Amino acid sequence: MNYQVELEKMGSQARAAAVSLRRKSARQKNDALAAIAEELLARRDEIRAANVIDLESGAQNDLSQAMLDRLELTPERFDAVVAGINVVKELPDPVGTIERKFEMSQGLSGEKVRVPIGVIGIIYESRPNVTVDAAVLCLKAGNAVILRGGSESIHSNKALAAAMGEGLRKSGFPSTAVQLLPWTDREAVNLLLKLSSYIDVIIPRGGEGLIRLVAENSTIPVIKHYKGVCHIYIDIAADEDMALDIVENAKCQRPGVCNAVETVLIHQGLASSLVPKLASRLLSRNVELRGDSAFCRLVPEAKLAVEDDWYEEYLDMILSVKIVPDIDTAIDHIEYYGSHHSDAIVSNDNDASDKFVRDVDSAVVYVNASTRFTDGAQFGMGAEIGISTDRIHARGPMGLSELTTYKYRVIGNGQIRN
């Protein structure tokens, strides 16, 4: 297989599709999304069968339970994917939005207008719902997309991409507006990252190794969706029952996702009261606890944490816990060890909460809420491309607006510059 030739063909087709998409109205794009949703529903059994093949292969290859959970398209998750398409369909189209108007010299009038980026490459792991979420958002924002999912979900992704391509064809759109790399060879990814003549931006979603691979090898601009080392700081002024509920939800509801909590920091003034309750609740949920020496003295079942634990995105039923003397130490810990994804404070002290929100430099900062809400659907985006941890125009959950750029329109009546 000559991947270079095949990829350049895909890139050329994507570029041509992007030109076509720029000329489509919001209504036409919505009709295409409706056709995609209809085609997915029509192929539900076929998609489920493909997903079962991936799950069986994953089990044979000793994928962790958390990774298998990310891989599975349960009936409920499939329905949520389709529902997400319908939500995106109803969202305002950002393309053509005038962000500001201004007057220029010599009587010229200017406008800053939202336009599609063009061709977007998305490289991701495990979750096949990303195949649909990413494609639908890109299409609604007027972009063509080239997708490369993980080898563990190749059959699921092929089935989903085929359904989307047919939906596009039936609605009069180029089916090449959504293309999936059909190969699992790493060489194809390395070549994809060099297609700067065709692809305008690369968005990687996955583990730290994938993000580093993409960032270090791409000749195309990258929007990084880095790991989620999420923290919850339980302040001296916290409601203990609220704190217990939030931590349990953030760790246990779905541990294999990037917005699950990985480290809990507890004010020392609450430790003797709160820590036994927290340990009891989490141990009953089969969470492995790792803590500093102060925590381990209170919880004999806990393992003593090592330095690497504070950096770790477990994506599993494992939690690190540290006792801290004050909020400043908690904030310093988050700054040093965190990934600037999602962090929370539990406190009834408004001054402490305000300080935390101001000083914690993460994409999403919570007061008295679980970190599990960092999700495009929860933010009203219908779906998401991912959670950007970069400090650029796209930060936090990425929806339609973050998949556009802008251009300036300048209107005159014959002016020439003096």
N, C-alpha and C positions, 0 to 999 in steps of 0.2 A: 504493500500500500504506500503510495506516494502522498503522505499527509500534506506536504507543502502545496501540491497542485490542488488537492481537494479543498483545503482550507482557503486558498485564494479564490477558488470558485465560489465557496460559501460567502466569503467576504464581499465579492463582487455582486452576488445576488442580494445580499443584505443591504449594500449601498443603494442598489437600484430600488429595492423595496422601500428604503427610507425616503427616497425622493417621492415615491408614490404616496406614502403615508402623509407627507407634508401637505399634500393637496386634498386630503380627506377632511370632511367636515366633522364636527362633534357628533352629529346624528349618524353619519356613516360609520364612525368608529364605534359608537354604541351598538349599532346593528350588528357589527362584526363580533363584538363581545357577546351579544345575545346568541349569535350563531355558535360561538365557541362553547358557551354554557350548554346549549341544546345538544351539541355533538358529544360533549363529555358525558352527559346523562344517558345518551343513546348507547354509549360504549362502556357504561359502568361495569358490567360483568367482565368485559375484556380487560379493562384496566385493573380490576381487582385480581383477576387471574395472573396478570403480569406482576403485580405487587406480591402475590403469594410466592411466585418463583424467587423474587429477590429476598423475601423473608426466609425462605427455606435455605437459600444459598448463604445468607448471612449467618444463620444458626450453625450451618456446617462449617463456616469459616470463623466461628467463635466470636462473633460480634457481641459486645456487651449488651445487657438487657436494655440499658439506656439508649444505645445506638439502634437496637431493633425497634424500640419505641419510636424513635425519630423517623425510622424508615417506614413504619406501618401506616398504610392508608385505611384506617378503619372506616366503616360506613359513615360515622359521624364526622370524621375529618374530611371525607370526600364531599359530603353535603356542605360542610363549611367552606370548602374550596369553591364550589359552585355558587354558594351564597355570597362569597367574597367577590366573585365576578359581577354579580348583580349590584352589589354595593358600589363597586368601582364605576359601573355603568351610570349610576345615578349621581356620581360626584361631578362637580363643575369641571369642565375641560380647561386646564390652565393655558393651553396654547392660544395665543392671540390676546391674552390678558395684558392690558396696558398698565404697567406698574407705576409709571409717572410720566407727566407731560412737563415740558419746559420750553422756555423761549431762548433762542440763541441770538448771536449778533446778526445784524443786518436783516432782521425780520424773519429769520428762519424759525420754524417750529419743530421741536423734537419730541419723540416718544420712546420710552423703553418698553419693549414688547417681549413677552414670553414666547419662545419657539422650541421645537424639539431639539434634543442633543444630536440625534442622527442614528448611529449604530452603537449599541451597547453590548458588551460581552459580559456574561455573568458566569462565574465559576463557583460551584457550591457542592456541598456534601450532604449525603443522607436523605434529607427530607424531600420527598417527591412533590409535596404541595408547593415548594418553591418554584418548580417548573412552571406551574400555572400562574401563581401569584406574580412572579417576575415578568412573565410574558404579557399578562393582561395589563399590568401597570405601564410597561414600556409602550404597548400598543396605544393605550388611551392617551399617553403623552406624545404620541406621534413618532415613536422610535421603532426601528427594527432591532431584533435582538438575536444574539447567538448564545446558546446555552450549553454549558458543559457541567453535567451533574456527576456525582460520584459513581464509581464502578459498582458499588453495592446497590444502587437504585436504577441501573441501566435499563432493565426491562420495563419498570414502571414509567420511567421518563420517556422511553420510546413510545409507549402506548399513549401517554398524555400528549406528547408533541404531535403525534399523528392525528389525534382528535382535533387539536387546535389548528393544525394545517388544513384539515378538511373544512372546519368551520370558517376559516378565512376564505378558502376557495369558494365556498357556497355563497359568501357575502360579497364576492367580487373583489376581494383583496388578494395581493400576491401571497401565496402560501409561504414564500421564502421570507416573509416578515418575521416569522418565528422559525429558527433552525436550531436543531440539537446535534451536537457532536455525537456520532453513533459509535465512537471508539473509546475504549477505556485506557489506552496506552498513554503514559505520561508524556511521551514525545509530542503527541498532538497538542497537549496543553502548552508546552514550551514554544511551539510554533505559533499557536494562537496568540500568545502574548507579544508576538513580534508583528502582528498584522496592523501596524499603525496607519497604513494606507487606507484601511477599510473601517477599522473600529475606532470610535472616538473616546471611549472610556471603558475600563474594566472594573467590575465590581465583584470581589471575592467574598464568599460567605462560607465559613467553616472554622476549623481549628487553627491554632496558632501556626502550625507547620504550613498549612495551605496559604495563609495570609502572607507569611514571610516569603514563600516560594514565588507568589505572584508579585509582591512588591519589589523583590530583588531581581526579577527576571523580565519584567514587562517594559517594553518601550512605549507603552500606551499609558496615559494618566490613569491612576488607580484611586478609587474611593474605598478605603479599607473598612471592613466590618470585623473589627478585631475581637478577641476573646472577651467574654463577660465575667470578669472577676468582680461580682457584685457584693456589696456590703450592706449590712443593717447595723446601725449604731443605736443601742438602747440606752437612752439618756437617764440620768438620775431622776428626772421628772416624768418618766414614762408610766403609762398605765400598764401594769404587768400582764393582765389578761390580754390586752390588745397586742402587746409585744409578742406573747406566746403564739397567738393566732397568726400574726403577720409572719413570724419566722417559720412556723410550720407550713404555711401556705407557700412561702417563697422557696422553701427547700423541697417540700414533699409533693406538691401538686404535680409537677413535671420536672424532675431534676435534670433531664438531659437537654435542656435548652439554655440559651445564653443569658436569659434574664432571671434564672434561678439564683438564689443567694448562695455564695460560697464561703463567706466569712461573716461572723457576727461579733461585734465589739460591744462589750457590756461595761457600763460605768461601775467602778468598784463599790460605790455606795449601794448598789442594788444586788451585788453578786451573791451574798449569803442567802438572800431571799429568793431571787429569781433563778439562779443557776440550777438548783435541784429540780425545780419545776420544769425548766426548759429541758434538762437532761432526761427526766422521766418521760416527757411527752415525745421527744425525738427518738429515744431508745425504743419506745414502744412502736415506733414507725420503722424500726430497723435502720436508723441513721447511724453511721459510724462517726463518732465525735473525736476530733483532734483539737487539743488546746494547749495554751501556755501553762506554765507550772501552777499559776494561781487557779486556773480552771480545773486542772487535773487533781489538785488537792481536794476540790469540792466534788469531783466526779471520778471515782476510782475506775470506772469503766472506760474512761477516755484515754486515748493515746497522746503522748507528748508530741506536740507539733514540732516539725523541723522548719528551717528557714524556707525551704521550697514550698511548704504548705500555704504560706501567706500569698504566694504568687499564683497558686494553682486554680485553674478552672476545672473542677472535678467532673462536672456533667454527670453526677452520680449521687447516690445517697450517702454522701460524706460531707461533713461540715467542720470548718475550723472556727474556734472560738477563742477570743482573747479578752482578758479583763484590763480595762484602761482607767487611768486616774481621772481623766476629764475629757471634755469634748474636743479640745485642741489636739490631744494625743490621738483621738479617734480620726480626726480630719487629716492629721499628718500621716497616719497609717494608710488611710485610703489613697492619699496622694502618692505615697511611695510604692505601695504594692498593687494598687488597683489598676484597672484598664480603662477607666473613665467611661464606663458603659452606663450602669444604673446603680445608684446608691441611695439609701434611705435612713432617715432618723425617726425613731419613735420617741415622742416627747410631748408633754402638755405645756412646756415652757416656750412661749412664742419667741423670746429672745434667742434661745438655743436653736430653735428651728430656723429662724431667720439667718443666724450665723452659719448654720450647716448648709443651707441652700445657697448662701452667698459664697462660701469659701470652698465648697466641694466642686471641683471642675469636671463634672461628668455630663454626658449627653442628656441624661434624665436624672433629676434629683427629687426624691419623694419625702413627704412629711406624713407620718402615720398611715402608710400604705405599703402593700407588698410590691417588690420589684417586678413581679410577674406581669404587671400592667404595661411594661415596655413592649409594645406590640402594635403594629400598624392598624389592625382591626380595632383594638381598644382605643386608639387615637383618632378613630373616625376615618381612616384611610382606606377601609375595605380590605386591603392587603398591604404588604410591604415588600420592598426590595431587600430590606435588611435593616440592621441597626448600625448606622455609621458612628464610629468612634473618632473620626477625623475632626479637625477644627476648621472645616471649610464650609461652603454654603449648605452642604448636606450633612446634618448632624442629628443623631438619634434616629427614630423610625423614618425611613425614606418612603415617601409616597409620590404622588403625581408631580407636585411642584418641584421636588428635588430631581426629577428626571427631565427637567427642561433647563434650557439656558436662556439667553436673551439676545436680542439685537436692537439696534437703534434705528428708528425711522425718522428721517429728516425731510420736511416738506418746505419747499420754497416756491418762488415765482420768477425765477430767472437770476437769482443772486450769483455774483461772482465775488471771490474774496478780495478785499482791498489789500 
